[in-house]
Amino acid sequence: MNAIVTVIGKDKVGIIAGVCTLLAENNVNILDISQTILQGSFTMVMAVDVAKSALPVGELAEKLDALGRELEISIRIQREEIFDAMHRI
């Protein structure tokens, strides 16, 4: 199953490393990634494959949220079909 991870916050050292490490530790494969910094704000969107993760998406979301609080950024994960449905016009 694929999911979308979004990361938003003030740019600082370690954001990409922290998110990617957490995903790797939970056997989540990054399929595609886009990141940019706009006037000091960091944004990243990742398409990931969670099929081989031992954690349900809900528990993975809790871990990402905890990391986000630690880094003072927002990290969210949604199943790809929910993300697509929310952004359909």
C-alpha positions as CSV (number, residue, x, y, z in Angstrom):
1,M,0.0,0.0,0.0
2,N,1.3,3.5,-0.9
3,A,1.0,6.6,1.3
4,I,1.9,10.2,1.1
5,V,4.1,11.8,3.8
6,T,4.1,15.6,4.1
7,V,6.6,17.6,6.1
8,I,6.2,21.4,6.7
9,G,8.1,23.7,9.0
10,K,10.9,26.1,9.6
11,D,14.1,24.9,7.8
12,K,16.7,23.4,10.1
13,V,19.5,20.8,9.9
14,G,18.4,17.2,10.2
15,I,14.8,17.2,8.9
16,I,15.4,15.0,5.9
17,A,17.8,12.7,7.9
18,G,15.3,12.3,10.7
19,V,12.3,11.5,8.6
20,C,14.2,9.2,6.3
21,T,15.8,7.3,9.2
22,L,12.5,6.8,10.9
23,L,11.0,5.5,7.7
24,A,13.9,3.2,7.0
25,E,13.8,1.8,10.6
26,N,10.2,0.8,10.0
27,N,10.9,-0.8,6.6
28,V,9.1,2.0,4.6
29,N,10.4,2.4,1.1
30,I,10.5,5.9,-0.4
31,L,9.2,5.8,-3.9
32,D,9.4,9.5,-4.8
33,I,10.4,12.7,-3.0
34,S,10.2,16.4,-3.6
35,Q,11.5,19.0,-1.2
36,T,12.0,22.8,-1.4
37,I,12.8,25.7,0.9
38,L,10.8,28.9,0.3
39,Q,11.8,31.9,2.3
40,G,13.0,29.8,5.2
41,S,10.1,27.4,5.2
42,F,10.9,23.7,4.5
43,T,8.3,21.6,2.6
44,M,8.7,18.0,1.5
45,V,6.3,15.5,0.0
46,M,7.1,11.8,-0.2
47,A,5.3,8.9,-1.9
48,V,6.1,5.8,0.2
49,D,5.4,2.1,0.1
50,V,4.3,0.9,3.6
51,A,3.4,-2.6,2.5
52,K,6.5,-4.2,4.2
53,S,6.3,-2.2,7.4
54,A,5.4,-4.1,10.5
55,L,3.5,-1.1,11.8
56,P,0.0,-0.1,10.8
57,V,-0.2,3.3,9.2
58,G,-1.8,4.7,12.4
59,E,1.1,3.7,14.5
60,L,3.6,5.0,11.9
61,A,1.6,8.3,11.9
62,E,2.1,8.5,15.7
63,K,5.9,8.0,15.4
64,L,6.1,10.6,12.6
65,D,4.0,13.0,14.7
66,A,6.3,12.5,17.7
67,L,9.4,13.2,15.5
68,G,7.6,16.3,14.2
69,R,7.1,17.6,17.7
70,E,10.8,16.9,18.5
71,L,11.9,18.8,15.4
72,E,9.2,21.5,15.8
73,I,7.7,20.7,12.4
74,S,4.5,19.1,11.1
75,I,4.8,15.6,9.7
76,R,1.7,13.8,8.4
77,I,1.1,10.5,6.6
78,Q,-2.1,9.5,4.7
79,R,-3.0,6.5,2.6
80,E,-2.5,7.6,-1.0
81,E,-6.1,7.1,-2.0
82,I,-7.3,9.3,0.8
83,F,-4.7,12.0,-0.1
84,D,-5.8,11.8,-3.8
85,A,-9.5,12.1,-2.9
86,M,-8.9,15.1,-0.7
87,H,-7.0,16.9,-3.4
88,R,-9.4,16.1,-6.3
89,I,-11.2,19.1,-7.8
